[in-house]
Amino acid sequence: MFLQLMMDPELVATMQNIDVDVMCVVDYPEIMFHAREYLSVPELVDAVLQFRRTTSVSMMDIAQLRKFMVNELESLRQTIRDRA
């Protein structure tokens, strides 16, 4: 569903008009969804707006990235353990 939305030329044009890096949105949906299958409309809008080119990185962004990376690495470790 998300990728179908991202194929809508009008939506893509609107996102570009507000300076959203559309390619990043398409390439990194896992950042927006955080292992969730669905987002509400307000959550999706907030997530997409984080990909604006004019958005500065905050300490909260760095903390969230760290948490995301720790979770991903733990998931990878568990996968390796399960296969061993």
Stockholm file with secondary structure:
# STOCKHOLM 1.0

chainA/1-84         MFLQLMMDPELVATMQNIDVDVMCVVDYPEIMFHAREYLSVPELVDAVLQFRRTTSVSMMDIAQLRKFMVNELESLRQTIRDRA
#=GR chainA/1-84 SS CHHHHTTCHHHHHHHHHTTBCHHHHHHCHHHHHTTCSCCCHHHHHHHHHTTBTTCCCCHHHHHHHHHHHHHHHHHHHHHHHHHC
#=GC SS_cons        CHHHHTTCHHHHHHHHHTTBCHHHHHHCHHHHHTTCSCCCHHHHHHHHHTTBTTCCCCHHHHHHHHHHHHHHHHHHHHHHHHHC
//
